Amino acid sequence: MTSVNTNYGALVALQSLNQTGRELAEVQNRVNTGLKVASAKDNGAVFAIAEGQRARVASLGAVMDGIDRASSVIDVGLSAGEAIGDILKQLKEKAVAAQANDLSQDQRNALQADFNALRNQIDQIANAATFNGSNLVNGTNVGAGNAFTVLTSDIGGTGGSYSLTGATLTDADSQPYSVNAQLDTATGLTFSANTELRFSITSADGSTTTTLNVNVTATDTIQSFIDSVAEQTGGRVSVNFNAVTGAMSLRSNEAFRVEYYDGATLTDDTGVFGAGAAGAVMTGSAAVAGDNQLTVSGFDFRLGVTGQALANLTSTLNISSAAGGATASDAIDAALTALNRDLATMAAQSKALDVQKNFLGKLSDSIEAGIGNLVDADLAKESARLQALQVKQQLGAQALSIANSAPSIVLSFFR
C-alpha cells in the first residue's frame, strides 16, 4: 500500500541511521580517549575493577614515596656515621702518637688540642644528620615509643586487613629466593603441574561472598604468581613476598578463605599457605598491627651515651700522657667496632627498603598493565571500524533520502 501519512521505509532507514550514529559516536570516543571503557556506562563491572586498581596503584605510589624518604633518612645517617668513623681514625692516630716517650709537654698539649677539636665535631655531625625532620644517629629514635617506622605495603596493618601466612621460600642452600625463581624449584611449595587456588572473599558487611579462581602452573615464577593473584582477584587479594627473608603470605582488606585444587581434589593446601589439616578450609585471620611496616633501628653516635657506640669516648679522655694515649686508643678501638656494627645494621635496612621498593615498582607496573588490558582500546581495530561506520552512515543517509522521496510517486497518479 502506498501512503502519504506513513512512510515505513523512511522510518526504518532513520532508525538504522540513528543506530549507526550512536555506534559512530562510541567508536569516535574510543579513538579520542584511547579507552574502550572510559566510564561506568561503557562496562560497569570492568570500570569498577579498573578504578579499584587505579586506587591501588596510587596507594603503591604513596608507599614508594615513603620508602624513598626513609631511604634518604638512612642514607644521611650512614653518611654521618662514615664521617664519624673517619674522625675516630684520626683520633686513633693522635692517641697512638701520644704514647711516644720522646715528646715534650708542648707537643703533647698540641696533640691534646687537636684531639679535642676533632672529638668535638662528632656531636655536631650526629645532630646535623637530619632529613625531613628525622635523625637516626642522635638518639631521637632510640627507646620505646620512639621507633622510626616505614610503611612497606599498602595492604596489612590495622584496620580490618586479613592475612594468611605461607611458606618461607628457600633454595637447596636455604637462601631466600628472588621473584624470578620458579615455583617448582623453591623449597616449601607443593604446586603441582596445574594448580587452582579458589578464593572465597566476603564483603565488608558480610552480605555477599565472591568466589574467584587463580590458575597457577608449577613453572610459573614467584613474580608471575604474584601478578596472577592480583589480576585474577581484581586486586582484592595480593601476595606479599619478602625477597630478603623469602617469607610469603596472602593479604586482603576483606575476610577471605582459600582452597587448593590440584585437578582432582579440592583440599586445603597445607604445603603453601596455612597449616590446616587436609580438606580444611583456610581462613584469613586479622593482621597484627604493624605487619606492613619496617622498623628502622635508631642509634646515638654522640659522645659518652651509655649503651651506644661511643659510650666510652667521653670528654674526660686525655692524651697529654703516654698512659692517657693508651687508654684513649683502647676506647677508640671499641668505639670503631661498635660504630661499624651499627652502620652495618643501617646498611642492611637500607638494602631491605631498596628490595621492597623494587618489588612494589614491579607490582605497580603489573597492575597498570592489567588495567590497560581491561580498559584500553585496540586503536587499529577501532580505526578500521570508524571508517566502516562512516561509509555506513553515508549510505544510510542516501537510503533515507531515497525513502523520503518515495511518497512523491503518488503525484503521478493524478496527472
C-alpha positions as CSV (number, residue, x, y, z in Angstrom):
1,M,0.0,0.0,0.0
2,T,1.2,3.4,-0.9
3,S,0.6,6.1,1.8
4,V,1.5,9.7,2.3
5,N,0.7,9.5,6.0
6,T,3.2,6.8,7.0
7,N,6.5,6.2,5.2
8,Y,7.6,2.9,6.7
9,G,10.7,2.7,4.5
10,A,11.9,6.1,5.8
11,L,11.2,5.1,9.4
12,V,13.4,2.0,9.0
13,A,16.1,4.0,7.3
14,L,16.0,6.6,10.0
15,Q,16.3,4.0,12.8
16,S,19.2,2.4,11.0
17,L,20.9,5.8,10.5
18,N,20.4,6.7,14.2
19,Q,21.9,3.4,15.3
20,T,24.9,4.0,13.0
21,G,25.3,7.4,14.5
22,R,25.3,6.0,18.0
23,E,27.9,3.4,17.1
24,L,30.0,6.0,15.3
25,A,29.9,8.3,18.4
26,E,31.0,5.4,20.6
27,V,33.9,4.5,18.3
28,Q,35.0,8.1,17.9
29,N,35.0,8.4,21.7
30,R,37.3,5.3,21.9
31,V,39.6,6.7,19.3
32,N,39.7,10.1,21.1
33,T,40.3,8.7,24.6
34,G,42.2,5.5,23.7
35,L,39.9,3.7,26.1
36,K,37.2,1.1,25.4
37,V,35.9,1.5,28.9
38,A,36.0,5.2,29.7
39,S,33.1,5.4,32.1
40,A,30.8,3.2,34.1
41,K,28.1,3.1,31.4
42,D,30.6,1.5,28.9
43,N,31.0,-1.5,31.2
44,G,30.1,-1.1,34.8
45,A,31.9,-4.2,36.1
46,V,35.2,-3.6,34.3
47,F,35.1,0.1,35.2
48,A,34.7,-0.7,38.9
49,I,37.7,-3.1,38.8
50,A,39.8,-0.6,36.9
51,E,39.0,2.2,39.3
52,G,39.8,-0.1,42.3
53,Q,43.2,-1.0,40.7
54,R,43.9,2.7,39.9
55,A,43.4,3.4,43.6
56,R,45.8,0.6,44.4
57,V,48.4,2.0,42.1
58,A,48.1,5.4,43.7
59,S,48.5,3.7,47.1
60,L,51.6,1.9,46.0
61,G,53.0,5.2,44.7
62,A,52.5,6.7,48.1
63,V,54.2,3.8,49.8
64,M,57.1,4.0,47.5
65,D,57.4,7.8,48.2
66,G,57.5,6.9,51.9
67,I,60.2,4.3,51.2
68,D,62.2,6.9,49.3
69,R,62.0,9.4,52.2
70,A,63.0,6.6,54.7
71,S,65.9,5.6,52.4
72,S,67.1,9.2,52.4
73,V,66.9,9.4,56.2
74,I,69.1,6.2,56.4
75,D,71.5,7.5,53.8
76,V,72.0,10.7,55.7
77,G,72.6,8.6,58.9
78,L,75.1,6.4,57.0
79,S,77.0,9.4,55.7
80,A,77.1,10.9,59.2
81,G,78.3,7.5,60.6
82,E,81.0,7.2,58.0
83,A,82.2,10.8,58.7
84,I,82.3,10.0,62.4
85,G,84.3,6.8,61.6
86,D,86.8,9.0,59.7
87,I,87.2,11.2,62.8
88,L,87.7,8.2,65.0
89,K,90.5,7.1,62.8
90,Q,92.1,10.5,63.1
91,L,91.6,10.4,66.9
92,K,93.2,6.9,66.9
93,E,96.2,8.4,65.1
94,K,96.6,11.1,67.7
95,A,96.2,8.7,70.6
96,V,98.9,6.4,69.2
97,A,101.2,9.3,68.6
98,A,100.7,10.4,72.2
99,Q,102.1,7.1,73.5
100,A,105.6,8.0,72.3
101,N,108.1,8.7,75.2
102,D,110.2,11.3,73.4
103,L,107.5,14.0,73.2
104,S,107.8,17.3,75.0
105,Q,104.9,18.6,77.1
106,D,104.2,21.3,74.5
107,Q,104.0,18.6,71.8
108,R,101.6,16.6,74.0
109,N,99.5,19.7,74.6
110,A,99.3,20.3,70.9
111,L,98.2,16.7,70.3
112,Q,95.5,17.1,73.0
113,A,94.3,20.3,71.4
114,D,93.9,18.6,68.1
115,F,92.3,15.6,69.8
116,N,89.7,17.8,71.5
117,A,88.9,19.7,68.3
118,L,88.3,16.5,66.4
119,R,86.3,14.9,69.2
120,N,84.0,18.0,69.5
121,Q,83.0,17.6,65.8
122,I,81.4,14.2,66.5
123,D,78.3,15.6,68.3
124,Q,77.9,18.3,65.7
125,I,77.9,15.8,62.9
126,A,75.4,13.5,64.7
127,N,73.0,16.3,65.4
128,A,73.2,17.7,61.9
129,A,72.4,14.3,60.2
130,T,68.7,15.2,59.8
131,F,66.5,14.6,56.8
132,N,62.8,15.7,56.7
133,G,62.9,16.1,60.5
134,S,64.2,12.6,61.2
135,N,67.6,11.7,62.6
136,L,68.7,8.2,63.1
137,V,72.1,8.9,64.8
138,N,71.5,11.4,67.6
139,G,69.3,9.3,69.8
140,T,66.0,10.7,68.6
141,N,64.7,7.3,67.5
142,V,66.2,5.3,70.4
143,G,64.0,3.7,73.0
144,A,60.4,2.6,73.4
145,G,57.9,4.8,71.6
146,N,60.5,6.5,69.5
147,A,60.9,3.9,66.7
148,F,61.2,5.1,63.2
149,T,58.8,3.0,61.1
150,V,58.3,2.8,57.4
151,L,55.2,1.7,55.6
152,T,56.3,-1.1,53.2
153,S,52.9,-2.2,51.8
154,D,49.5,-0.8,51.0
155,I,47.9,-3.9,52.4
156,G,48.2,-5.1,56.0
157,G,48.4,-3.5,59.4
158,T,45.4,-2.4,61.4
159,G,42.0,-1.5,60.0
160,G,40.4,-4.9,59.1
161,S,43.2,-6.3,57.0
162,Y,43.4,-10.1,56.8
163,S,46.5,-12.2,56.2
164,L,47.4,-15.9,55.7
165,T,51.0,-16.8,56.4
166,G,52.6,-19.1,53.9
167,A,55.9,-20.9,53.3
168,T,59.3,-19.3,53.5
169,L,60.7,-19.9,50.1
170,T,64.3,-21.0,50.0
171,D,66.7,-22.9,47.7
172,A,68.7,-26.0,48.4
173,D,71.2,-24.0,50.4
174,S,68.4,-22.4,52.5
175,Q,68.9,-19.0,50.8
176,P,65.9,-16.7,50.1
177,Y,64.5,-16.9,46.6
178,S,64.2,-14.0,44.2
179,V,60.9,-13.1,42.5
180,N,62.3,-14.7,39.3
181,A,62.6,-18.1,40.8
182,Q,60.2,-20.8,39.5
183,L,57.6,-22.2,41.9
184,D,58.6,-25.8,41.3
185,T,62.2,-25.2,42.3
186,A,61.5,-23.4,45.6
187,T,61.7,-25.4,48.8
188,G,58.5,-25.0,50.8
189,L,56.0,-25.2,47.9
190,T,53.8,-28.1,46.7
191,F,52.4,-26.7,43.5
192,S,51.5,-29.4,41.0
193,A,51.7,-29.1,37.2
194,N,48.3,-27.4,37.2
195,T,47.0,-25.9,40.4
196,E,44.0,-23.8,41.1
197,L,43.6,-21.6,44.2
198,R,39.9,-20.8,44.9
199,F,39.4,-17.6,46.9
200,S,36.1,-17.0,48.7
201,I,36.0,-13.3,49.6
202,T,33.4,-11.9,51.9
203,S,32.3,-8.3,51.6
204,A,32.9,-5.9,54.5
205,D,29.3,-6.0,55.6
206,G,29.1,-9.8,55.3
207,S,26.3,-9.7,52.8
208,T,28.0,-11.2,49.7
209,T,30.7,-13.8,49.1
210,T,32.5,-13.9,45.8
211,T,34.5,-17.0,44.6
212,L,37.5,-16.3,42.4
213,N,39.8,-18.8,40.8
214,V,43.5,-18.3,40.2
215,N,45.3,-20.7,37.9
216,V,48.9,-21.5,38.6
217,T,51.5,-23.8,37.0
218,A,54.5,-25.2,38.7
219,T,56.8,-23.5,36.2
220,D,55.4,-20.0,37.0
221,T,57.8,-17.6,38.6
222,I,57.1,-16.1,42.0
223,Q,56.5,-12.8,40.2
224,S,54.0,-14.2,37.8
225,F,52.2,-15.9,40.7
226,I,52.0,-12.5,42.4
227,D,50.7,-10.9,39.2
228,S,48.2,-13.7,38.7
229,V,46.7,-13.4,42.1
230,A,46.4,-9.6,41.8
231,E,44.9,-9.7,38.3
232,Q,42.5,-12.7,38.7
233,T,41.1,-11.4,42.0
234,G,40.8,-7.9,40.8
235,G,43.3,-6.7,43.4
236,R,41.1,-7.9,46.3
237,V,43.8,-10.4,47.3
238,S,47.5,-9.8,47.0
239,V,50.7,-11.8,47.6
240,N,53.2,-10.3,49.9
241,F,56.7,-11.7,49.2
242,N,59.7,-10.6,51.2
243,A,62.8,-11.1,49.0
244,V,65.1,-10.6,52.0
245,T,63.6,-13.4,54.1
246,G,61.8,-15.4,51.5
247,A,58.5,-15.3,53.5
248,M,55.3,-15.3,51.5
249,S,51.7,-14.5,52.7
250,L,48.3,-13.6,51.3
251,R,46.7,-10.3,52.2
252,S,43.3,-8.8,51.7
253,N,41.2,-6.0,53.2
254,E,38.3,-8.4,53.2
255,A,37.7,-11.6,55.0
256,F,38.7,-14.5,52.8
257,R,39.3,-18.2,52.6
258,V,41.3,-20.2,50.0
259,E,41.1,-23.8,48.8
260,Y,43.6,-25.7,46.8
261,Y,42.6,-27.7,43.7
262,D,45.2,-30.0,42.1
263,G,43.0,-31.0,39.2
264,A,41.3,-33.9,41.0
265,T,40.7,-33.0,44.6
266,L,39.7,-29.7,46.3
267,T,41.6,-29.5,49.6
268,D,43.5,-27.2,51.9
269,D,47.0,-26.6,50.6
270,T,49.0,-27.4,53.7
271,G,52.3,-27.0,51.8
272,V,51.8,-23.4,50.6
273,F,49.5,-21.4,52.8
274,G,48.4,-22.1,56.3
275,A,48.9,-25.3,58.4
276,G,45.4,-26.7,58.5
277,A,44.5,-30.4,58.1
278,A,43.9,-31.8,54.6
279,G,40.4,-31.0,53.4
280,A,40.1,-28.0,55.8
281,V,39.3,-24.5,54.5
282,M,41.9,-21.9,55.3
283,T,40.5,-18.6,56.6
284,G,42.5,-15.3,56.5
285,S,43.0,-14.0,60.0
286,A,43.0,-10.4,61.1
287,A,46.5,-9.0,60.6
288,V,48.5,-7.8,63.6
289,A,49.3,-4.1,63.8
290,G,52.5,-3.2,62.0
291,D,52.8,-6.2,59.8
292,N,53.1,-3.9,56.8
293,Q,55.8,-1.8,58.4
294,L,59.6,-1.9,58.8
295,T,61.1,-0.6,62.0
296,V,64.4,1.1,61.2
297,S,66.9,1.0,64.0
298,G,67.9,4.3,65.6
299,F,71.3,4.9,67.2
300,D,73.1,7.6,69.1
301,F,76.5,8.4,67.8
302,R,77.1,11.2,70.2
303,L,79.9,11.1,72.7
304,G,79.6,9.2,76.0
305,V,76.0,8.0,75.7
306,T,75.5,4.9,77.8
307,G,74.8,1.7,75.8
308,Q,75.7,3.3,72.5
309,A,78.6,3.0,70.1
310,L,80.7,5.9,71.5
311,A,79.8,5.3,75.2
312,N,83.5,5.1,76.3
313,L,84.6,8.1,74.2
314,T,84.0,10.9,76.7
315,S,85.3,14.4,77.2
316,T,87.5,13.1,80.1
317,L,89.8,11.3,77.7
318,N,93.2,12.9,78.0
319,I,96.2,12.1,75.8
320,S,98.6,14.5,77.4
321,S,100.5,11.5,78.7
322,A,101.6,8.2,77.3
323,A,99.3,6.3,79.6
324,G,96.4,8.6,78.6
325,G,97.1,7.9,75.0
326,A,96.9,4.1,75.6
327,T,93.6,4.5,77.4
328,A,92.2,6.7,74.7
329,S,93.4,4.2,72.0
330,D,91.5,1.3,73.6
331,A,88.4,3.4,73.9
332,I,88.6,4.5,70.2
333,D,89.1,0.8,69.1
334,A,85.9,-0.2,71.0
335,A,84.0,2.8,69.5
336,L,85.1,1.9,66.0
337,T,84.0,-1.7,66.4
338,A,80.6,-0.7,67.8
339,L,80.1,2.0,65.2
340,N,80.9,-0.3,62.3
341,R,78.4,-2.8,63.7
342,D,75.6,-0.2,63.8
343,L,76.4,1.1,60.3
344,A,76.2,-2.5,59.0
345,T,72.7,-2.7,60.6
346,M,71.6,0.5,58.9
347,A,73.1,-0.6,55.6
348,A,71.1,-3.9,55.8
349,Q,67.9,-2.0,56.5
350,S,68.6,0.4,53.6
351,K,69.0,-2.7,51.3
352,A,65.8,-4.2,52.5
353,L,64.0,-1.0,51.6
354,D,65.6,-1.0,48.2
355,V,64.4,-4.6,47.6
356,Q,60.9,-3.8,48.8
357,K,60.7,-0.7,46.6
358,N,61.8,-2.6,43.6
359,F,59.1,-5.2,44.2
360,L,56.4,-2.6,44.7
361,G,57.5,-0.9,41.5
362,K,57.2,-4.2,39.6
363,L,53.8,-4.8,41.3
364,S,52.6,-1.3,40.3
365,D,53.7,-1.8,36.7
366,S,51.9,-5.2,36.5
367,I,48.7,-3.7,37.9
368,E,48.9,-0.9,35.4
369,A,49.4,-3.4,32.6
370,G,46.4,-5.3,33.9
371,I,44.3,-2.1,33.9
372,G,45.4,-1.4,30.3
373,N,44.3,-4.9,29.3
374,L,40.9,-4.2,30.8
375,V,40.1,-0.7,29.5
376,D,42.5,0.2,26.7
377,A,41.1,0.3,23.1
378,D,42.6,-1.5,20.2
379,L,43.2,1.6,18.1
380,A,43.9,-0.3,14.9
381,K,40.6,-2.2,15.2
382,E,38.7,1.0,16.2
383,S,40.2,2.9,13.2
384,A,39.0,0.3,10.8
385,R,35.6,0.2,12.4
386,L,35.4,4.0,12.3
387,Q,36.0,4.1,8.5
388,A,33.4,1.3,8.0
389,L,30.8,3.2,10.1
390,Q,31.4,6.5,8.3
391,V,30.7,4.7,5.0
392,K,27.7,3.1,6.5
393,Q,26.4,6.4,7.7
394,Q,26.8,7.9,4.3
395,L,24.9,5.0,2.7
396,G,22.2,5.3,5.4
397,A,21.7,9.0,4.6
398,Q,21.4,8.1,0.9
399,A,18.8,5.4,1.8
400,L,16.8,7.8,4.0
401,S,16.8,10.4,1.2
402,I,15.5,7.8,-1.3
403,A,12.9,6.6,1.2
404,N,11.7,10.2,1.8
405,S,11.2,10.8,-1.9
406,A,9.1,7.6,-2.3
407,P,5.7,9.2,-1.4
408,S,6.2,11.7,-4.2
409,I,5.3,8.9,-6.7
410,V,1.7,9.4,-5.5
411,L,1.6,12.7,-7.5
412,S,1.9,10.7,-10.8
413,F,-1.4,9.1,-10.1
414,F,-3.2,12.5,-10.5
415,R,-1.6,13.7,-13.7
